[in-house]
């Protein structure tokens, strides 16, 4: 859409996009819980695409010659309030998803370390970041 598109159309599109983002974030929460890395990646791309669309549309609205109507027209004000409320819910859901993703990553890391430890403690070493590494080649290059 060009900046000359009706302001009402731009605001309605923005509301639809923000609601779509909220739906994607809810889907993301389920995908994180299922720990499906392929689905997590696909949802992340979809989420980023929606965020980009929202930002572009926001820029169009901010440059629109009738943008002052956002504060004076009752219908547009209601839409703006709905957009802001939905965006607030999106931010909260995104933070929750981020925490869940970090926890999932941490538990996978711990599980990997447990598997490595069960392979033989004599083979377990730690790198400079403190991550466990089980290498069977440890000490095999020594010829003394």
N, C-alpha and C positions, 0 to 999 in steps of 0.2 A: 504494500500500500504506500501511496505517496503522502507527504505531509498535508495535502489538500483533501484527503479522505475525511468524511464527516467524523467529528470528534466522538459522537455517540458510537459509531462503528468501532473506532479504535479502542474506546474504553470497554465496550462489550467483548471485543477480541481479547483484550488484556485479562478480563475476568475469566474468560474461558481458558486461557493459557495458564493462569495461576491455579485454577481448579484442576486442570490437567496435571500440573506439577504436583499438587497435593496428592492426587491419585497415584502418580508414579512413586512418590515418596512412601506411600502406604504399601505399594507393591514391593518396594525396595526392602522394607522392614521384613516382609515375609521371605524374600529371597536371601537376606542375610541370615535369618533364622535357619533356613534350609542349607546354608553354606555351599551354595552352588556358584562356584567362581565364574563360570561362563555367564550365568544369568546376572550376577552382580555387575559384571563388566558391561553387559548389554543395557541394564537399567541405568548405569552411570552415564553411558553415552546418551541415552534418551533424556535423562535429567539435564545434562549439559546443553543439549540441543534446545530444550524448552527454556532454560535459563537465558540462553542467547536470544531466543525469540522474544522473551519478556523484556530483555534489555533494549532490543531494537525498537520494540513497540513503545516502550517508555520514552525513548529518545524522540520518537515521532510525536507522541502526545506532548512532550515538553516544548517542542518547536511549533506546535499547532497554533495558528492565529487566534483560535477561539478558546484557548486553554483556560482563560479566566472563568469560563462557564463551569469549570469543575467545582468551583466554590459557590456558585450562584444558582445553578440548575439543580433542583431537588433530585431528579432521577440520576443525574451524573454523580452527584454527591453520594447517593446511596451506593452506586456502583463502586466509587472510589473507596468508601468505607468497607465494602465487602471485599474488595481487592486487598486492602491493608490487613483486614482480619485474617484472610486466607493466607497471605504472605507470612503473617506472624505465626500461624499454625504450621506453615511449611518450614519456617526456620527452626521451630521447636522439634518437629519431626526429623528434620535433617540432623540436628544435634544428637537426638536419640539414636538415629541410625548410625551416626559416626561412632558413638560410644559402643553400640552393639558390635559394629565392625571391628573396633579395636579389641574388644573382649574376645571375639571369635578368633581373631588373628593371634592373640596371646595364648589362647587355649590350644590352637593348632601348633604353635611354637613349642609349648610345653609338652604336648603329645609327641612331637617329633623328637624332642630331647629324651623323653622316656624310651622311645624305640631305640634311639642311638645308645642309650645307657644299657639297655637290655642286651645289646649286641656284644657287650664285653666292656667292662669298665677300663681295662687296660688299653683299649683302643680309643677311648674317649679323650679328646683334647678340647681346649677352648681357644677361640680366636681373640683378637684384641677388643672386640665388641662384647665379649662374654658369651657368645653363642657356642653351644656345644657342637663338636664335629667328630664323628666317629670314622676314623680312617684306618684301614687295615695296613696301610703302607707305613705307619708310624714305626720308625726304627728299623725298617727292612733295608734301608740303604746303608746301614752301618756295617763296616767290614772288619772291625777290630776283634 
